[in-house]
Amino acid sequence: MRLKIRFIMQKITCNDLKDTRSGFGAGLLEAGRRNPNVFALCADVIGSLKMGDFIKEFPDRFVQTGIAEANMVGISAGLALSGKIPFAGAFAGFISGRVYDQIRMTVAYSNLNVKIAASHAGITVGEDGATHQMMEDLGLMKMLPNMVVINPCDYNQTKMATLAAAEYVGPVYLRFGRPAVPNFTPADQPFEIGKAIVMNEGKDVSIFATGHLVWPALEAAYELDQKGISAEVIDIATIKPLDEEAVLKSVAKTKHVVTAEEHFMNGGMGDSICQLLARKLPAPVEMVAVDDHFGESGKPDELMRKFGLDTPHIIEAAMKAIAR
């Protein structure tokens, strides 16, 4: 990923690259320090989910279940029923797909205070290939009643989202990734579940982005500005509940929409925005997402380009939306 320190109306700077999974690890440790009821569970991927510091400081509040994600969710449900705040961690492909029935019936239906921590999500898992590149998880999780779905954009936001998830009472799905990506949100910016963040104000097109696509959306806004197009970039970190007020306010101003996400087009954030606009404020929409194809092995940046999840494709989508 390129680093560009520049911006249009608001100063947004990036000085380093960090993986969002490390933001989760830092947030989990801080949540554990704040609340003795916070527990961590892991399905044999401690290093991948950056749980090591939590385990070192709170060994009595950690459960290693091994490669048994369904059992891990069941244990988490029991902990929640006893007043604990369990974070059940595994790769997104396994914790959302393999364990969907347990999450649906034991956690969501029962409305238990369980946090599902899903790492290595999306196509940026890279060389692990299609079996690990979970790009339907946001759709699976947002369809569950009672489930909050969060997809933060960088290290800092993931840390703050983890702290917010620990304080929220109810089921939460928290998604993060493996590669190092630009870290650009303020370290002390509080995370409010259900609230979108306007990253850059504009008047010609609204770009709604989530997760790893927020930084490319900001890059696209810069490039569009050079073409005389004013793009509003909004970070949709909470997929569910969607900040409908923020979406409608922006689209009422710009009249043109782009959605950008590292997920399948079907069922993702863009799908939720399209449903909202169809009901309340019809507008031209272009979607930057994976269009009904499994992934493949490759370098994360190469795959993002191949599947159209990068800055040039967001710019192209914005131009198409405005032209419609």
NUGUKE-56877 format. One record per residue: residue in three letters; x, y, z of N, C-alpha, C in turn. Coordinates in steps of 0.2 Angstrom, whole numbers, padded with zeros to 4 digits, always signed. Example, Ala and Ser with C-alpha at 12.3 -4.5 7.8 and 13.67 -1.06 7.14 Angstrom:
ALA+0066-0028+0039+0062-0022+0039+0066-0016+0039;SER+0064-0011+0035+0068-0005+0036+0064+0000+0039;
This chain:
MET+0004-0006+0000+0000+0000+0000+0004+0006+0000;ARG+0002+0011-0004+0006+0017-0004+0004+0022+0002;LEU+0009+0026+0004+0008+0031+0009+0008+0038+0006;LYS+0002+0041+0007+0002+0048+0004+0000+0053+0010;ILE+0004+0058+0011+0002+0062+0017-0001+0069+0014;ARG-0007+0069+0013-0010+0075+0009-0017+0075+0010;PHE-0020+0081+0010-0028+0080+0009-0031+0087+0008;ILE-0037+0087+0006-0041+0092+0003-0044+0097+0008;MET-0049+0095+0011-0052+0100+0016-0050+0099+0023;GLN-0050+0092+0025-0047+0091+0031-0040+0088+0031;LYS-0036+0089+0036-0030+0086+0036-0030+0079+0039;ILE-0029+0074+0034-0028+0067+0036-0021+0065+0034;THR-0018+0062+0039-0011+0060+0038-0010+0053+0040;CYS-0005+0050+0036-0003+0043+0038+0004+0043+0038;ASN+0007+0040+0044+0014+0040+0044+0017+0033+0045;ASP+0012+0028+0045+0015+0021+0046+0009+0016+0044;LEU+0012+0010+0043+0007+0004+0041+0007+0000+0047;LYS+0001-0002+0049-0001-0007+0054-0006-0012+0052;ASP-0006-0018+0054-0012-0022+0053-0017-0021+0058;THR-0023-0022+0056-0029-0021+0060-0030-0026+0066;ARG-0027-0032+0064-0027-0037+0069-0023-0035+0076;SER-0018-0032+0074-0014-0029+0080-0018-0024+0084;GLY-0022-0020+0081-0026-0016+0084-0031-0019+0089;PHE-0034-0025+0086-0038-0029+0090-0034-0032+0097;GLY-0028-0034+0096-0024-0036+0101-0023-0031+0107;ALA-0022-0025+0104-0021-0019+0109-0027-0018+0112;GLY-0033-0018+0109-0039-0016+0112-0041-0021+0117;LEU-0040-0028+0115-0042-0033+0120-0038-0032+0126;LEU-0032-0031+0126-0028-0030+0132-0030-0024+0136;GLU-0032-0019+0133-0034-0013+0137-0041-0015+0140;ALA-0045-0018+0136-0052-0020+0138-0051-0024+0144;GLY-0047-0029+0144-0045-0033+0150-0043-0030+0156;ARG-0039-0025+0155-0037-0020+0161-0042-0016+0164;ARG-0047-0014+0160-0053-0010+0162-0058-0014+0165;ASN-0059-0020+0163-0064-0024+0166-0062-0032+0167;PRO-0062-0034+0173-0060-0041+0175-0065-0046+0172;ASN-0070-0044+0169-0075-0049+0166-0073-0051+0159;VAL-0069-0047+0156-0067-0048+0149-0063-0055+0149;PHE-0065-0060+0145-0061-0066+0144-0059-0066+0136;ALA-0054-0070+0135-0052-0071+0128-0052-0079+0127;LEU-0055-0081+0121-0055-0088+0119-0052-0088+0112;CYS-0048-0093+0110-0045-0094+0104-0045-0101+0101;ALA-0046-0101+0094-0046-0108+0091-0039-0109+0088;ASP-0034-0109+0092-0027-0111+0090-0024-0106+0085;VAL-0026-0100+0086-0022-0095+0081-0020-0089+0086;ILE-0017-0090+0091-0016-0085+0096-0011-0079+0093;GLY-0006-0081+0089-0002-0077+0086-0005-0073+0081;SER-0009-0076+0077-0013-0073+0071-0018-0067+0074;LEU-0021-0069+0080-0025-0064+0082-0022-0059+0087;LYS-0016-0060+0088-0012-0055+0093-0015-0055+0100;MET-0016-0061+0102-0019-0062+0109-0013-0063+0114;GLY-0007-0063+0112-0002-0065+0117-0001-0060+0123;ASP-0002-0054+0122-0001-0049+0128-0006-0050+0133;PHE-0013-0051+0130-0018-0052+0135-0017-0059+0139;ILE-0015-0064+0135-0014-0070+0139-0008-0070+0144;LYS-0003-0066+0142+0003-0065+0147+0000-0062+0153;GLU-0004-0057+0153-0006-0053+0158-0012-0056+0162;PHE-0016-0059+0158-0022-0062+0161-0023-0070+0160;PRO-0018-0074+0162-0018-0081+0160-0025-0085+0162;ASP-0027-0083+0168-0033-0086+0170-0040-0084+0167;ARG-0039-0079+0162-0045-0077+0159-0044-0079+0151;PHE-0041-0084+0150-0040-0086+0143-0041-0094+0142;VAL-0045-0095+0137-0047-0102+0135-0044-0104+0128;GLN-0040-0109+0128-0037-0111+0121-0042-0118+0120;THR-0046-0117+0114-0050-0122+0113-0047-0127+0107;GLY-0042-0125+0104-0040-0129+0099-0044-0128+0093;ILE-0043-0132+0087-0047-0131+0081-0054-0134+0082;ALA-0058-0130+0086-0064-0132+0088-0069-0126+0089;GLU-0070-0122+0083-0073-0116+0084-0080-0116+0086;ALA-0084-0122+0084-0091-0122+0087-0091-0123+0095;ASN-0086-0127+0097-0086-0128+0104-0084-0121+0108;MET-0079-0117+0104-0077-0111+0107-0083-0106+0108;VAL-0088-0106+0103-0094-0102+0103-0098-0104+0109;GLY-0099-0111+0110-0103-0113+0115-0100-0112+0122;ILE-0094-0112+0123-0090-0110+0129-0092-0103+0130;SER-0091-0099+0125-0092-0092+0126-0099-0090+0128;ALA-0104-0094+0125-0111-0093+0127-0112-0094+0135;GLY-0108-0099+0137-0109-0101+0144-0105-0096+0149;LEU-0100-0093+0146-0096-0088+0150-0101-0082+0150;ALA-0104-0080+0145-0109-0074+0145-0114-0075+0149;LEU-0117-0081+0150-0123-0082+0154-0120-0082+0162;SER-0114-0082+0163-0111-0082+0170-0109-0075+0171;GLY-0110-0070+0167-0108-0063+0168-0102-0061+0165;LYS-0098-0065+0161-0092-0063+0158-0093-0060+0151;ILE-0088-0057+0149-0088-0054+0142-0083-0057+0138;PRO-0085-0063+0134-0080-0067+0131-0079-0064+0124;PHE-0073-0064+0121-0071-0063+0115-0068-0069+0112;ALA-0072-0072+0107-0070-0078+0104-0067-0077+0097;GLY-0061-0079+0096-0057-0077+0091-0054-0082+0086;ALA-0055-0081+0080-0053-0086+0075-0052-0082+0068;PHE-0050-0086+0063-0051-0083+0056-0058-0082+0054;ALA-0059-0077+0050-0066-0075+0048-0069-0081+0044;GLY-0065-0085+0040-0068-0090+0036-0071-0096+0040;PHE-0068-0096+0046-0070-0102+0051-0075-0100+0056;ILE-0074-0094+0059-0078-0092+0064-0085-0089+0062;SER-0086-0087+0056-0092-0085+0053-0096-0091+0049;GLY-0092-0094+0045-0095-0099+0040-0096-0106+0044;ARG-0090-0109+0046-0091-0115+0050-0095-0116+0056;VAL-0096-0110+0059-0099-0110+0065-0106-0106+0065;TYR-0108-0105+0059-0114-0101+0058-0120-0103+0063;ASP-0121-0109+0063-0127-0112+0067-0127-0110+0074;GLN-0121-0111+0077-0120-0110+0084-0120-0103+0085;ILE-0118-0098+0081-0118-0091+0082-0126-0089+0081;ARG-0129-0092+0076-0136-0090+0075-0140-0092+0081;MET-0140-0098+0084-0144-0101+0089-0142-0099+0096;THR-0136-0100+0097-0133-0099+0104-0132-0092+0106;VAL-0129-0088+0101-0128-0081+0103-0133-0076+0101;ALA-0135-0076+0094-0139-0071+0092-0146-0072+0094;TYR-0149-0078+0093-0156-0079+0095-0157-0078+0103;SER-0152-0080+0107-0152-0080+0114-0150-0073+0116;ASN-0147-0068+0111-0145-0062+0113-0140-0061+0118;LEU-0135-0065+0118-0130-0066+0123-0124-0061+0122;ASN-0121-0059+0127-0115-0054+0127-0109-0057+0125;VAL-0109-0060+0118-0103-0063+0116-0100-0059+0110;LYS-0093-0058+0110-0090-0055+0105-0086-0059+0100;ILE-0088-0059+0094-0085-0064+0089-0079-0060+0085;ALA-0073-0062+0086-0067-0058+0084-0065-0062+0078;ALA-0066-0059+0072-0064-0062+0066-0058-0059+0062;SER-0053-0063+0062-0047-0060+0059-0046-0063+0052;HIS-0041-0060+0048-0039-0063+0041-0046-0063+0037;ALA-0049-0058+0037-0055-0057+0033-0054-0054+0026;GLY-0058-0056+0021-0057-0053+0015-0052-0056+0010;ILE-0051-0053+0005-0046-0055+0000-0039-0054+0001;THR-0038-0050+0006-0031-0048+0008-0028-0053+0012;VAL-0031-0059+0014-0027-0065+0016-0022-0067+0011;GLY-0023-0065+0005-0018-0066+0000-0017-0073-0002;GLU-0010-0076+0000-0008-0082-0003-0012-0088+0000;ASP-0016-0087+0005-0020-0093+0008-0025-0095+0004;GLY-0027-0091-0001-0032-0093-0006-0039-0093-0004;ALA-0043-0095-0009-0050-0094-0009-0054-0097-0003;THR-0051-0103+0000-0054-0106+0006-0053-0102+0012;HIS-0049-0097+0012-0048-0093+0018-0050-0086+0017;GLN-0052-0084+0011-0054-0077+0009-0061-0076+0010;MET-0063-0075+0016-0070-0075+0018-0073-0068+0015;MET-0077-0068+0011-0080-0062+0008-0088-0061+0008;GLU-0090-0066+0012-0098-0066+0013-0100-0065+0021;ASP-0095-0064+0025-0096-0064+0032-0100-0058+0034;LEU-0099-0052+0031-0103-0047+0034-0111-0048+0032;GLY-0112-0051+0026-0119-0052+0025-0122-0058+0029;LEU-0118-0063+0031-0120-0068+0035-0122-0065+0042;MET-0118-0061+0045-0119-0058+0051-0124-0053+0052;LYS-0124-0048+0047-0129-0043+0047-0136-0045+0047;MET-0137-0051+0044-0144-0054+0043-0146-0057+0050;LEU-0142-0058+0055-0144-0061+0061-0147-0055+0066;PRO-0153-0056+0068-0156-0051+0073-0152-0051+0079;ASN-0151-0045+0082-0148-0044+0088-0140-0043+0087;MET-0137-0045+0081-0130-0044+0080-0128-0038+0077;VAL-0123-0035+0081-0120-0029+0079-0114-0031+0074;VAL-0113-0027+0069-0107-0029+0064-0103-0023+0063;ILE-0096-0024+0065-0091-0019+0064-0085-0021+0060;ASN-0083-0016+0056-0078-0017+0051-0073-0011+0051;PRO-0069-0010+0056-0065-0004+0056-0060-0004+0051;CYS-0057+0002+0050-0053+0004+0044-0045+0003+0045;ASP-0043+0004+0051-0036+0004+0053-0034+0002+0060;TYR-0028+0002+0062-0026+0000+0068-0029+0003+0074;ASN-0029+0010+0073-0032+0014+0079-0039+0013+0080;GLN-0043+0013+0074-0050+0012+0074-0052+0005+0077;THR-0048+0000+0075-0049-0007+0077-0048-0007+0085;LYS-0043-0004+0087-0042-0004+0095-0048-0001+0098;MET-0050+0005+0096-0056+0008+0099-0062+0005+0098;ALA-0063+0001+0092-0069-0003+0091-0070-0009+0096;THR-0064-0011+0097-0064-0017+0102-0066-0015+0109;LEU-0063-0009+0111-0065-0006+0118-0073-0005+0118;ALA-0075-0002+0112-0083-0001+0112-0087-0007+0112;ALA-0084-0013+0109-0088-0019+0109-0088-0022+0116;ALA-0082-0021+0120-0082-0024+0126-0087-0020+0131;GLU-0089-0014+0130-0093-0010+0134-0101-0011+0131;TYR-0102-0013+0125-0108-0014+0123-0111-0021+0125;VAL-0117-0021+0127-0120-0027+0130-0125-0030+0124;GLY-0122-0036+0122-0126-0039+0116-0120-0042+0112;PRO-0123-0046+0107-0118-0049+0102-0115-0044+0097;VAL-0109-0045+0096-0105-0041+0091-0100-0045+0087;TYR-0100-0044+0080-0096-0047+0076-0091-0041+0074;LEU-0084-0043+0075-0079-0038+0074-0074-0041+0069;ARG-0074-0037+0063-0070-0040+0058-0063-0036+0057;PHE-0058-0040+0056-0051-0036+0055-0047-0041+0050;GLY-0041-0038+0048-0037-0042+0043-0030-0043+0045;ARG-0026-0046+0040-0020-0048+0041-0014-0043+0039;PRO-0015-0040+0033-0010-0036+0031-0009-0029+0034;ALA-0003-0026+0034-0002-0020+0036-0005-0015+0031;VAL-0009-0010+0034-0012-0005+0030-0011+0002+0033;PRO-0012+0007+0029-0011+0014+0032-0015+0015+0039;ASN-0012+0018+0043-0015+0019+0050-0016+0027+0050;PHE-0022+0029+0050-0023+0036+0049-0028+0040+0053;THR-0032+0036+0057-0037+0039+0061-0034+0041+0068;PRO-0037+0046+0071-0034+0048+0077-0033+0043+0083;ALA-0028+0042+0086-0027+0037+0091-0032+0037+0097;ASP-0034+0043+0098-0039+0045+0104-0046+0046+0101;GLN-0048+0044+0095-0054+0046+0093-0059+0040+0095;PRO-0064+0042+0100-0069+0037+0102-0073+0034+0097;PHE-0074+0027+0098-0078+0024+0093-0085+0023+0095;GLU-0090+0026+0091-0097+0025+0093-0101+0020+0089;ILE-0103+0015+0092-0106+0010+0088-0112+0013+0084;GLY-0113+0012+0078-0119+0014+0074-0118+0021+0071;LYS-0112+0024+0072-0111+0031+0069-0106+0031+0063;ALA-0108+0034+0058-0103+0034+0052-0098+0040+0054;ILE-0093+0041+0050-0088+0046+0051-0087+0050+0044;VAL-0088+0056+0044-0087+0060+0038-0079+0061+0038;MET-0076+0058+0033-0068+0059+0033-0066+0065+0028;ASN-0070+0066+0023-0069+0072+0019-0076+0074+0016;GLU-0077+0081+0017-0083+0083+0014-0083+0085+0007;GLY-0089+0084+0003-0089+0085-0004-0096+0086-0006;LYS-0097+0088-0012-0104+0090-0015-0106+0086-0021;ASP-0101+0083-0024-0103+0080-0031-0105+0072-0030;VAL-0101+0069-0026-0103+0062-0025-0101+0059-0018;SER-0105+0055-0016-0104+0052-0009-0100+0045-0010;ILE-0095+0044-0007-0091+0038-0007-0092+0035+0000;PHE-0095+0029+0001-0096+0026+0007-0091+0020+0007;ALA-0087+0020+0011-0081+0015+0012-0081+0011+0019;THR-0079+0005+0019-0078+0002+0025-0072-0002+0025;GLY-0069-0003+0031-0063-0007+0032-0057-0005+0028;HIS-0054-0010+0024-0047-0008+0021-0049-0004+0015;LEU-0055-0002+0013-0056+0002+0007-0057+0009+0009;VAL-0057+0011+0015-0057+0018+0017-0051+0022+0015;TRP-0045+0020+0015-0039+0023+0013-0039+0024+0006;PRO-0041+0019+0002-0041+0020-0006-0047+0025-0008;ALA-0052+0025-0004-0057+0030-0005-0055+0037-0004;LEU-0051+0038+0001-0048+0045+0002-0043+0047-0003;GLU-0039+0042-0005-0035+0043-0011-0039+0045-0017;ALA-0044+0041-0018-0048+0043-0024-0051+0050-0024;ALA-0053+0052-0018-0056+0059-0017-0051+0064-0019;TYR-0044+0063-0017-0039+0067-0019-0038+0068-0026;GLU-0038+0062-0030-0037+0062-0037-0043+0065-0040;LEU-0049+0064-0038-0055+0067-0041-0055+0074-0040;ASP-0053+0077-0034-0052+0084-0033-0048+0087-0038;GLN-0043+0084-0041-0038+0086-0046-0042+0087-0053;LYS-0047+0083-0053-0052+0083-0059-0058+0088-0059;GLY-0058+0092-0053-0063+0096-0052-0070+0093-0049;ILE-0069+0087-0046-0075+0083-0043-0074+0083-0036;SER-0079+0085-0032-0079+0086-0025-0082+0079-0022;ALA-0078+0075-0019-0080+0069-0017-0081+0069-0009;GLU-0087+0067-0006-0087+0066+0001-0086+0059+0003;VAL-0081+0058+0007-0079+0051+0009-0082+0050+0016;ILE-0086+0044+0017-0089+0043+0024-0087+0036+0025;ASP-0084+0035+0031-0082+0029+0034-0087+0025+0037;ILE-0090+0020+0035-0095+0016+0038-0092+0010+0041;ALA-0090+0012+0047-0086+0006+0052-0091+0002+0055;THR-0097+0004+0056-0103+0000+0058-0107-0002+0053;ILE-0107-0008+0051-0111-0011+0045-0118-0011+0048;LYS-0119-0014+0054-0126-0014+0057-0125-0013+0064;PRO-0129-0008+0067-0134-0004+0064-0131+0001+0059;LEU-0134+0002+0053-0131+0007+0048-0134+0014+0050;ASP-0129+0018+0050-0131+0025+0051-0135+0028+0045;GLU-0141+0027+0045-0145+0029+0040-0146+0037+0039;GLU-0146+0040+0045-0146+0047+0044-0140+0050+0041;ALA-0134+0048+0042-0128+0050+0039-0128+0049+0031;VAL-0130+0043+0030-0131+0041+0023-0136+0046+0019;LEU-0142+0046+0021-0147+0050+0018-0145+0058+0018;LYS-0142+0060+0023-0139+0067+0023-0134+0068+0017;SER-0130+0064+0017-0124+0065+0012-0127+0064+0005;VAL-0131+0059+0003-0134+0058-0003-0139+0063-0005;ALA-0143+0066-0001-0147+0072-0002-0143+0078-0005;LYS-0137+0078-0003-0132+0084-0005-0129+0082-0012;THR-0126+0076-0012-0122+0075-0018-0126+0072-0024;LYS-0131+0068-0023-0136+0065-0028-0132+0059-0031;HIS-0126+0057-0030-0123+0052-0033-0119+0047-0028;VAL-0118+0041-0029-0116+0036-0024-0111+0031-0026;VAL-0106+0030-0022-0101+0024-0023-0101+0021-0017;THR-0101+0014-0017-0099+0010-0011-0093+0006-0012;ALA-0089+0005-0007-0082+0002-0008-0081-0002-0002;GLU-0080-0009-0003-0079-0014+0002-0075-0020+0000;GLU-0071-0023+0004-0068-0029+0003-0072-0035+0005;HIS-0077-0036+0001-0083-0041+0002-0086-0042-0004;PHE-0090-0047-0004-0095-0048-0010-0100-0043-0011;MET-0101-0041-0017-0106-0036-0019-0113-0038-0016;ASN-0114-0044-0016-0121-0047-0014-0120-0047-0006;GLY-0124-0044-0002-0125-0045+0005-0120-0040+0009;GLY-0116-0036+0006-0112-0032+0010-0114-0025+0012;MET-0110-0021+0014-0112-0014+0016-0116-0010+0010;GLY-0113-0011+0004-0116-0008-0002-0123-0010-0003;ASP-0125-0016-0002-0131-0019-0002-0136-0016+0003;SER-0133-0015+0009-0138-0011+0014-0139-0004+0012;ILE-0134-0001+0009-0135+0006+0007-0140+0007+0001;CYS-0140+0002-0003-0144+0002-0009-0151+0000-0007;GLN-0152-0004-0002-0159-0005+0001-0162+0001+0004;LEU-0158+0005+0008-0160+0011+0011-0162+0016+0006;LEU-0158+0017+0001-0159+0022-0004-0165+0020-0008;ALA-0166+0014-0010-0172+0012-0014-0178+0013-0010;ARG-0178+0013-0003-0184+0014+0001-0185+0022+0002;LYS-0180+0026+0002-0181+0033+0005-0178+0038+0000;LEU-0173+0036-0004-0170+0042-0008-0166+0039-0014;PRO-0170+0037-0019-0166+0034-0025-0161+0038-0028;ALA-0155+0035-0030-0150+0039-0033-0145+0034-0037;PRO-0142+0036-0041-0137+0032-0045-0132+0029-0040;VAL-0131+0023-0041-0126+0019-0036-0121+0015-0040;GLU-0115+0016-0039-0110+0011-0042-0106+0008-0036;MET-0105+0001-0037-0103-0003-0031-0096-0006-0033;VAL-0091-0004-0028-0084-0007-0029-0084-0013-0024;ALA-0084-0019-0026-0084-0025-0022-0083-0031-0027;VAL-0082-0037-0024-0081-0043-0027-0088-0045-0030;ASP-0088-0046-0037-0094-0048-0040-0095-0055-0041;ASP-0097-0059-0036-0099-0066-0037-0093-0070-0039;HIS-0087-0069-0037-0081-0074-0038-0078-0076-0032;PHE-0076-0082-0031-0071-0084-0026-0064-0080-0027;GLY-0060-0080-0022-0054-0077-0023-0049-0082-0025;GLU-0043-0080-0025-0037-0085-0027-0031-0083-0024;SER-0026-0087-0024-0019-0085-0021-0016-0080-0024;GLY-0012-0075-0020-0008-0070-0023-0007-0065-0018;LYS-0003-0060-0020-0001-0055-0015-0007-0050-0014;PRO-0008-0048-0008-0014-0044-0006-0015-0038-0011;ASP-0010-0034-0012-0011-0028-0017-0013-0031-0024;GLU-0010-0036-0026-0011-0039-0033-0018-0041-0033;LEU-0021-0044-0028-0028-0047-0028-0033-0041-0028;MET-0031-0036-0024-0035-0030-0023-0036-0026-0030;ARG-0030-0026-0034-0031-0023-0041-0035-0028-0045;LYS-0033-0034-0045-0037-0039-0050-0044-0039-0049;PHE-0046-0039-0043-0054-0039-0041-0057-0032-0041;GLY-0053-0027-0043-0056-0020-0043-0057-0017-0037;LEU-0053-0018-0031-0054-0015-0025-0048-0010-0023;ASP-0047-0005-0028-0042-0001-0027-0044+0006-0029;THR-0039+0011-0028-0041+0018-0029-0043+0019-0037;PRO-0040+0017-0042-0042+0018-0049-0049+0016-0050;HIS-0051+0010-0047-0058+0008-0048-0063+0012-0044;ILE-0061+0015-0039-0066+0019-0035-0067+0026-0039;ILE-0061+0028-0042-0062+0034-0046-0066+0033-0052;GLU-0065+0027-0055-0070+0025-0061-0077+0025-0059;ALA-0078+0022-0053-0085+0021-0051-0088+0028-0050;ALA-0085+0032-0047-0087+0039-0046-0089+0043-0052;MET-0085+0042-0057-0086+0045-0063-0092+0042-0067;LYS-0093+0036-0066-0099+0032-0069-0105+0035-0065;ALA-0105+0035-0059-0111+0037-0055-0113+0044-0057;ILE-0108+0049-0057-0110+0056-0059-0113+0056-0066;ALA-0110+0052-0071-0112+0052-0078-0119+0049-0079;ARG-0122+0046-0074-0129+0042-0075-0134+0047-0074;
